[in-house]
Amino acid sequence: MNHLKESDSLYKGIQGLMKDLSDSAGDTKKYREQITKLNDNLSALNNVYGNMLSAMNVKITWLFYLTKLLTKMAHEKSYLRGKR
């Protein structure tokens, strides 16, 4: 009878272990899915941020060249006024 109780206890312990492993596998799957979603969201956010920086860089570059052109025109205008 003692062996039967020990076998039953061992069987219940193994069942509990299998249930815990099964639950852990489900949790691991959910965790992996959430990490994948997080990665996708971060990639999308990086794309938006990158596009914003690119747009700002174009504007800054355009303003830089416009400033250079206006400065050159102002120098030429003052040079031409001085030649009169």
Summary of the structure (lengths in Angstrom):
residues: 84
radius of gyration: 35.8
end to end distance: 123.0
largest distance: 123.0
contacts: 161
relative contact order: 0.04
helix: 98%
strand: 0%
